[in-house]
Amino acid sequence: MQPDGRRDEEAVRRFVEHFALTLNDMGMARMPARVLAVLMVAEQAGLTASEISERLGVSPAAVSGAVRYLIQVGMAAREPAPGSRRDVYKVPPTSWYSGSVRRGVYERIATVVQEGVDAVGDETSLAGTRLAEMRDFFRFIQQGMIENIDRWEKSRQEQGTTP
């Protein structure tokens, strides 16, 4: 922020790239991470693909694939732009923290790991024990994350900070 409280667009640009790099380091593909960052810092409710493309200096095709991914994982939404044939993309108010968790992302991993337990025979072998512990861990994380999100949303309502 500038000393007078105005946006520092250069600092915003640096943040977008730093945030995207951090998400990339955590496993998110780079372009969806950059698009998510741009949507998060936008003062508008939503941006068109061409606006995102312009802000990132990338092709519309790169943006198209990125928003498709973000919509699929629940971190972005597409809506028709009023009075236009274009769509706008936006971040739903709570999607950045609840989208994938509420969809059961950790349970999906646990279910796949259970396939591994079944493939190695059972939970009594060395491999089966490791896999079962991984499965149980992801189920534990899934339940804990849902409980934490519920507590967070309740706290926000009590504080009057829900969008």
C-alpha positions in Angstrom: 0.0 0.0 0.0 1.2 3.5 -0.8 1.7 5.9 2.2 -1.7 7.5 1.3 -3.5 4.2 1.4 -3.7 3.6 -2.4 -2.9 0.3 -4.1 0.7 -0.2 -5.1 0.3 -2.0 -8.4 3.9 -3.0 -8.6 3.6 -4.6 -5.1 0.4 -6.3 -6.2 2.2 -7.7 -9.3 5.0 -9.0 -7.1 2.5 -10.5 -4.6 0.7 -12.3 -7.5 3.9 -13.9 -8.7 5.2 -14.8 -5.1 1.8 -16.2 -4.1 1.6 -18.3 -7.4 5.1 -19.6 -6.9 4.3 -20.6 -3.3 1.2 -22.4 -4.5 3.2 -24.0 -7.3 5.8 -25.2 -4.7 2.9 -26.8 -2.8 1.7 -28.7 -5.9 -0.6 -26.5 -7.8 0.2 -25.9 -11.5 1.7 -22.5 -12.1 -0.9 -21.0 -14.4 -3.9 -21.8 -12.3 -2.0 -20.5 -9.3 -1.3 -17.2 -11.1 -4.9 -16.9 -12.3 -6.2 -17.6 -8.7 -3.8 -14.9 -7.4 -5.1 -12.4 -10.0 -8.7 -13.1 -9.1 -7.9 -12.7 -5.4 -6.4 -9.3 -5.8 -9.0 -7.9 -8.3 -11.1 -5.1 -7.0 -13.8 -6.1 -9.5 -16.2 -8.9 -8.5 -15.0 -10.9 -11.5 -12.7 -10.7 -14.5 -13.1 -11.8 -18.1 -10.5 -14.2 -19.6 -9.1 -11.3 -21.7 -8.7 -9.2 -18.6 -6.9 -12.0 -16.8 -4.8 -12.6 -19.9 -3.8 -9.0 -20.0 -2.9 -8.7 -16.3 -0.7 -11.8 -16.5 0.8 -11.1 -19.9 -0.2 -14.6 -21.2 -2.3 -16.0 -24.0 -6.1 -16.5 -23.6 -5.5 -20.2 -24.2 -3.4 -20.4 -21.1 -6.1 -18.6 -19.1 -8.8 -20.9 -20.5 -7.0 -24.0 -19.2 -6.3 -22.5 -15.9 -9.8 -21.3 -15.2 -11.2 -24.6 -16.3 -9.0 -26.3 -13.6 -9.9 -23.7 -10.9 -13.6 -24.2 -11.7 -13.2 -28.0 -11.5 -11.6 -27.9 -8.1 -14.1 -25.3 -6.8 -11.7 -22.4 -6.5 -13.4 -20.3 -9.2 -16.8 -19.8 -10.7 -17.9 -18.7 -14.1 -20.8 -16.4 -14.6 -22.2 -14.6 -17.7 -21.1 -10.9 -17.9 -24.2 -8.7 -17.7 -24.9 -7.2 -21.2 -22.2 -9.3 -22.9 -21.6 -12.6 -24.5 -18.5 -13.0 -22.4 -18.1 -14.8 -19.1 -16.5 -13.5 -15.9 -14.5 -15.6 -13.6 -14.4 -14.9 -9.9 -13.5 -16.5 -6.6 -16.5 -17.4 -4.5 -16.2 -15.9 -1.0 -15.1 -19.1 0.8 -13.9 -21.3 -2.0 -10.2 -20.7 -1.5 -10.4 -22.6 1.8 -13.4 -24.9 1.6 -13.9 -25.9 -2.1 -11.6 -28.9 -2.2 -12.1 -29.9 1.4 -15.9 -30.0 1.2 -15.6 -32.0 -2.0 -13.7 -34.6 -0.1 -10.2 -34.2 -1.6 -8.6 -36.0 1.4 -11.2 -38.8 1.4 -10.5 -39.3 -2.3 -6.9 -39.8 -1.6 -7.8 -42.2 1.3 -10.0 -44.2 -1.1 -7.2 -44.6 -3.6 -4.8 -45.6 -0.9 -7.3 -48.2 0.2 -6.9 -49.7 -3.3 -3.2 -50.0 -2.5 -4.0 -51.8 0.8 -6.3 -54.2 -1.1 -3.6 -54.7 -3.8 -0.9 -55.7 -1.3 -3.3 -58.2 0.4 -4.2 -56.6 3.7 -3.1 -54.3 6.5 -0.8 -56.9 8.2 2.1 -56.8 5.8 4.7 -54.1 6.0 3.4 -52.4 2.9 -0.2 -52.8 4.0 0.6 -51.3 7.4 2.2 -48.2 5.8 -0.7 -47.8 3.3 -3.3 -48.2 6.0 -1.7 -45.6 8.2 -1.6 -43.2 5.2 -5.3 -44.0 4.5 -6.2 -43.4 8.1 -4.2 -40.1 8.2 -6.0 -38.7 5.2 -9.4 -39.6 6.6 -8.4 -38.0 9.9 -7.3 -34.8 8.0 -10.5 -34.8 6.0 -12.7 -34.9 9.1 -10.6 -32.3 10.9 -10.5 -29.9 8.0 -14.3 -30.0 7.7 -14.7 -29.4 11.5 -12.2 -26.5 11.3 -14.0 -24.9 8.3 -17.3 -25.2 10.2 -15.8 -23.6 13.3 -14.2 -20.8 11.1 -17.5 -20.1 9.4 -19.3 -20.0 12.7 -16.7 -17.6 14.1 -17.0 -15.3 11.0 -20.8 -15.3 11.5 -20.4 -14.4 15.2 -18.0 -11.6 14.3 -20.3 -10.4 11.5 -17.6 -10.8 8.9 -19.3 -13.2 6.5 -19.7 -11.9 3.0 
